[in-house]
Amino acid sequence: MKITWFGHSAFRLEFGSAVVLIDPFLTGNATFTGTVEEASRGATHVVLTHGHADHVGDTVSIAKATGAKLVTNFELCQYLGRQGVAATDPMNTGGTTDQGEFSVSLTIAFHSSAEMDANGVLHHLGLPNGVVITPKSGSEPVVYHMGDTDVFSDMAIIGEMYRPRVAMVPMGDRFTMGARGAALAMRRFLPEVPVVIPCHYRTFPPLAQSPDAFLKEMGDQAGRVRVPAVGESFEV
């Protein structure tokens, strides 16, 4: 599997014939220096963790340009479908959907999920989620993107059920768990995940500006952490 981090919580996964974008916040993402067209080239699926603008990002324009299928919770699928996303596969917490070469499972996450319209009205967009991408090929790793969340002990159950080999972990603090909580999540509840990718940091001034504190909190397990540069691709 080839993984590319676009900054914030935006990732691209490439395996087999699948090209999966997770939370493609590109336009307006101050850390992203590429183009939406290049980042989304060949996309087959867009998977969203929740409805905040810094996660929905360029979903609508990408889906229109590429024909990518949107996979996310029911309310967010309906909302973005009204904005022109033609192919949607709605689901909800605890569910798993078959996407051909892989499946998508939605886990719990502790956060919020809403969008304010031009009139200042907040629209509830379902519950926030983590997502698990499970390729059908046994040679490809299972990926757990936590979405935006605090640490919670049931992460251990997610680890037991899905056996992820890669975890995308928000650790920027203020809107998600910070370094201490993120390290606790990985050390206590997901100790068998070999590849840990910190995210949701440096994008805005209120967030942690580096993963250094997270690495420090990981202590003797810091070797599990992979810190890619924005736009960097790597194989797992």
DOVEX-804420 format. One record per residue (C-alpha): y, z, x; residue number from 1. Coordinates in Angstrom, 3 decimals. Example, Ala and Ser with C-alpha at 12.3 -4.5 7.8 and 13.67 -1.06 7.14 Angstrom:
2
PATOR; y; z; x; pos
PATOR; -4.500; 7.800; 12.300; 1
PATOR; -1.060; 7.140; 13.670; 2
***
This chain:
236
PATOR; y; z; x; pos
PATOR; 0.000; 0.000; 0.000; 1
PATOR; 3.484; -0.886; 1.190; 2
PATOR; 6.160; 1.615; 0.179; 3
PATOR; 9.919; 1.019; 0.426; 4
PATOR; 12.541; 3.682; -0.219; 5
PATOR; 15.904; 2.449; -1.523; 6
PATOR; 17.622; 5.825; -1.370; 7
PATOR; 17.915; 8.528; -4.041; 8
PATOR; 14.664; 8.389; -6.069; 9
PATOR; 14.181; 4.614; -6.021; 10
PATOR; 10.949; 3.253; -4.584; 11
PATOR; 9.059; -0.033; -4.444; 12
PATOR; 5.249; -0.017; -4.243; 13
PATOR; 3.344; -3.174; -3.318; 14
PATOR; -0.443; -3.347; -3.544; 15
PATOR; -2.731; -6.174; -4.574; 16
PATOR; -0.653; -8.417; -6.834; 17
PATOR; 1.350; -5.496; -8.264; 18
PATOR; 4.978; -4.808; -7.371; 19
PATOR; 6.051; -1.529; -8.979; 20
PATOR; 9.629; -0.259; -8.970; 21
PATOR; 10.117; 3.431; -9.704; 22
PATOR; 13.566; 4.622; -10.872; 23
PATOR; 15.448; 1.554; -9.536; 24
PATOR; 18.959; 3.016; -9.191; 25
PATOR; 20.481; 0.412; -6.864; 26
PATOR; 23.905; -0.608; -8.186; 27
PATOR; 26.147; 2.415; -7.665; 28
PATOR; 23.721; 4.004; -5.206; 29
PATOR; 25.985; 4.629; -2.215; 30
PATOR; 23.068; 4.827; 0.210; 31
PATOR; 21.587; 1.449; -0.778; 32
PATOR; 22.828; -1.478; 1.295; 33
PATOR; 20.604; -4.335; 0.119; 34
PATOR; 20.791; -6.528; -2.963; 35
PATOR; 19.218; -5.907; -6.350; 36
PATOR; 17.734; -9.407; -6.254; 37
PATOR; 15.906; -8.834; -2.974; 38
PATOR; 14.809; -5.284; -3.816; 39
PATOR; 13.326; -6.408; -7.141; 40
PATOR; 11.902; -9.758; -6.042; 41
PATOR; 8.501; -10.311; -7.635; 42
PATOR; 8.576; -7.065; -9.613; 43
PATOR; 5.727; -6.793; -12.114; 44
PATOR; 6.496; -3.318; -13.462; 45
PATOR; 9.349; -0.827; -13.696; 46
PATOR; 8.280; 2.796; -14.149; 47
PATOR; 10.905; 5.376; -15.126; 48
PATOR; 10.685; 9.151; -14.878; 49
PATOR; 13.567; 9.874; -17.276; 50
PATOR; 16.732; 8.541; -18.857; 51
PATOR; 19.562; 9.636; -16.551; 52
PATOR; 21.679; 6.774; -15.232; 53
PATOR; 20.819; 7.525; -11.599; 54
PATOR; 17.174; 6.783; -12.416; 55
PATOR; 17.355; 4.065; -15.076; 56
PATOR; 19.757; 2.238; -12.776; 57
PATOR; 19.254; -1.534; -12.829; 58
PATOR; 16.178; -1.507; -15.059; 59
PATOR; 17.601; -3.754; -17.768; 60
PATOR; 18.897; -6.468; -15.438; 61
PATOR; 15.726; -6.366; -13.333; 62
PATOR; 13.469; -6.646; -16.389; 63
PATOR; 15.489; -9.572; -17.710; 64
PATOR; 15.488; -11.383; -14.359; 65
PATOR; 11.846; -10.819; -13.406; 66
PATOR; 10.026; -10.259; -16.697; 67
PATOR; 8.746; -6.936; -15.332; 68
PATOR; 7.097; -4.636; -17.856; 69
PATOR; 8.820; -1.297; -18.481; 70
PATOR; 6.532; 1.744; -18.544; 71
PATOR; 8.074; 5.063; -19.548; 72
PATOR; 8.295; 7.548; -22.407; 73
PATOR; 8.515; 6.320; -25.996; 74
PATOR; 12.172; 7.123; -26.646; 75
PATOR; 13.387; 5.533; -23.417; 76
PATOR; 11.310; 2.398; -24.061; 77
PATOR; 12.876; 2.085; -27.507; 78
PATOR; 16.385; 2.680; -26.165; 79
PATOR; 16.111; 0.117; -23.356; 80
PATOR; 14.297; -2.321; -25.621; 81
PATOR; 17.444; -2.393; -27.751; 82
PATOR; 19.338; -3.352; -24.595; 83
PATOR; 17.180; -6.396; -23.993; 84
PATOR; 14.067; -5.257; -22.150; 85
PATOR; 11.428; -7.479; -23.718; 86
PATOR; 8.161; -6.097; -22.319; 87
PATOR; 7.675; -2.354; -22.815; 88
PATOR; 4.648; -0.079; -22.758; 89
PATOR; 5.697; 3.261; -24.307; 90
PATOR; 3.777; 6.431; -23.626; 91
PATOR; 4.332; 10.173; -23.412; 92
PATOR; 3.546; 13.318; -21.436; 93
PATOR; -0.133; 13.680; -20.603; 94
PATOR; -0.913; 10.068; -21.473; 95
PATOR; -2.323; 7.344; -19.235; 96
PATOR; -1.882; 3.596; -19.714; 97
PATOR; -3.817; 0.727; -18.156; 98
PATOR; -1.560; -1.699; -16.280; 99
PATOR; -4.249; -4.022; -14.955; 100
PATOR; -4.549; -3.221; -11.252; 101
PATOR; -3.479; 0.376; -11.764; 102
PATOR; -2.802; 3.050; -14.345; 103
PATOR; 0.311; 5.113; -15.051; 104
PATOR; 0.100; 8.751; -16.091; 105
PATOR; 3.060; 10.859; -17.198; 106
PATOR; 3.132; 14.493; -16.133; 107
PATOR; 5.485; 17.297; -17.056; 108
PATOR; 8.757; 17.827; -15.184; 109
PATOR; 11.442; 20.445; -15.724; 110
PATOR; 14.788; 18.684; -16.115; 111
PATOR; 16.756; 16.917; -18.885; 112
PATOR; 17.001; 13.325; -20.092; 113
PATOR; 19.963; 11.870; -21.968; 114
PATOR; 22.643; 9.192; -21.738; 115
PATOR; 26.244; 9.265; -22.935; 116
PATOR; 27.504; 6.164; -24.739; 117
PATOR; 31.021; 4.691; -24.674; 118
PATOR; 32.055; 6.980; -27.516; 119
PATOR; 31.035; 10.119; -25.653; 120
PATOR; 27.919; 10.660; -27.745; 121
PATOR; 24.863; 11.960; -25.892; 122
PATOR; 21.588; 10.258; -26.782; 123
PATOR; 18.381; 12.202; -26.213; 124
PATOR; 15.916; 9.997; -24.344; 125
PATOR; 12.691; 11.919; -24.593; 126
PATOR; 11.270; 14.458; -22.195; 127
PATOR; 11.620; 14.039; -18.430; 128
PATOR; 8.418; 13.263; -16.570; 129
PATOR; 6.729; 12.904; -13.264; 130
PATOR; 4.640; 9.764; -12.846; 131
PATOR; 1.272; 9.173; -11.224; 132
PATOR; 0.374; 5.656; -10.104; 133
PATOR; -3.384; 5.289; -9.699; 134
PATOR; -4.547; 1.966; -8.228; 135
PATOR; -7.985; 0.840; -9.353; 136
PATOR; -8.859; -0.172; -5.799; 137
PATOR; -10.280; 2.862; -4.049; 138
PATOR; -8.669; 1.724; -0.802; 139
PATOR; -5.162; 2.293; -2.179; 140
PATOR; -3.570; 5.759; -2.395; 141
PATOR; -2.684; 7.576; -5.613; 142
PATOR; 1.089; 8.189; -5.730; 143
PATOR; 2.785; 11.118; -7.475; 144
PATOR; 6.539; 10.693; -8.014; 145
PATOR; 7.772; 14.044; -9.284; 146
PATOR; 10.897; 12.664; -10.955; 147
PATOR; 13.636; 15.295; -11.152; 148
PATOR; 12.193; 18.773; -11.452; 149
PATOR; 12.006; 22.351; -10.320; 150
PATOR; 8.816; 23.626; -8.722; 151
PATOR; 6.141; 24.743; -11.198; 152
PATOR; 2.668; 26.137; -10.667; 153
PATOR; 0.969; 23.442; -12.770; 154
PATOR; 1.638; 21.032; -9.918; 155
PATOR; -1.695; 22.395; -8.719; 156
PATOR; -3.343; 20.997; -11.863; 157
PATOR; -1.715; 17.606; -11.255; 158
PATOR; -3.166; 17.701; -7.760; 159
PATOR; -6.609; 18.609; -9.091; 160
PATOR; -6.601; 15.938; -11.813; 161
PATOR; -5.188; 12.978; -9.912; 162
PATOR; -5.755; 13.730; -6.207; 163
PATOR; -2.512; 12.102; -5.010; 164
PATOR; -2.303; 11.008; -1.387; 165
PATOR; 1.453; 10.382; -1.499; 166
PATOR; 4.114; 12.573; -3.126; 167
PATOR; 7.797; 11.714; -3.650; 168
PATOR; 9.545; 15.087; -3.736; 169
PATOR; 13.138; 15.705; -4.934; 170
PATOR; 14.736; 18.302; -2.666; 171
PATOR; 18.507; 17.716; -2.881; 172
PATOR; 19.194; 20.925; -4.843; 173
PATOR; 21.745; 21.461; -7.663; 174
PATOR; 20.064; 19.038; -10.120; 175
PATOR; 16.504; 19.478; -8.803; 176
PATOR; 14.704; 21.977; -6.645; 177
PATOR; 16.131; 22.501; -3.194; 178
PATOR; 14.420; 22.707; 0.173; 179
PATOR; 12.755; 26.063; -0.433; 180
PATOR; 11.308; 25.137; -3.825; 181
PATOR; 10.188; 21.693; -2.669; 182
PATOR; 8.422; 23.158; 0.357; 183
PATOR; 6.748; 25.793; -1.824; 184
PATOR; 5.533; 23.032; -4.139; 185
PATOR; 3.910; 21.149; -1.283; 186
PATOR; 2.602; 24.120; 0.693; 187
PATOR; 1.214; 26.215; -2.177; 188
PATOR; 0.449; 23.851; -5.055; 189
PATOR; -0.167; 20.456; -3.381; 190
PATOR; -1.471; 21.369; 0.068; 191
PATOR; -3.902; 18.438; 0.289; 192
PATOR; -1.310; 15.644; -0.097; 193
PATOR; -1.069; 14.097; 3.384; 194
PATOR; 2.091; 11.991; 2.905; 195
PATOR; 5.180; 13.793; 1.587; 196
PATOR; 8.392; 11.782; 1.114; 197
PATOR; 11.593; 13.746; 0.398; 198
PATOR; 14.065; 12.090; -1.966; 199
PATOR; 17.048; 12.731; -4.270; 200
PATOR; 19.329; 13.759; -1.419; 201
PATOR; 22.474; 12.412; 0.330; 202
PATOR; 23.406; 10.069; -2.552; 203
PATOR; 26.325; 12.187; -3.797; 204
PATOR; 28.382; 14.913; -2.095; 205
PATOR; 26.962; 17.819; -4.181; 206
PATOR; 23.415; 17.053; -2.982; 207
PATOR; 21.855; 18.096; 0.308; 208
PATOR; 22.908; 15.520; 2.870; 209
PATOR; 19.716; 15.527; 4.920; 210
PATOR; 16.062; 16.629; 4.632; 211
PATOR; 16.444; 18.986; 7.591; 212
PATOR; 16.255; 22.198; 5.555; 213
PATOR; 13.146; 20.905; 3.779; 214
PATOR; 11.480; 20.108; 7.097; 215
PATOR; 12.325; 23.597; 8.318; 216
PATOR; 10.868; 25.188; 5.183; 217
PATOR; 7.679; 23.132; 5.596; 218
PATOR; 7.182; 24.947; 8.897; 219
PATOR; 3.841; 24.226; 10.512; 220
PATOR; 3.147; 21.589; 7.835; 221
PATOR; 6.234; 19.496; 8.636; 222
PATOR; 3.933; 16.870; 10.108; 223
PATOR; 2.948; 15.878; 6.571; 224
PATOR; 6.533; 14.778; 5.863; 225
PATOR; 7.544; 11.139; 6.239; 226
PATOR; 11.328; 10.567; 6.276; 227
PATOR; 12.007; 6.825; 5.968; 228
PATOR; 15.408; 5.301; 6.481; 229
PATOR; 16.965; 3.774; 3.369; 230
PATOR; 15.494; 0.300; 2.985; 231
PATOR; 12.590; 1.043; 5.340; 232
PATOR; 9.102; -0.096; 4.391; 233
PATOR; 5.892; 1.450; 5.665; 234
PATOR; 2.166; 1.219; 4.970; 235
PATOR; -0.076; 4.020; 3.743; 236
***
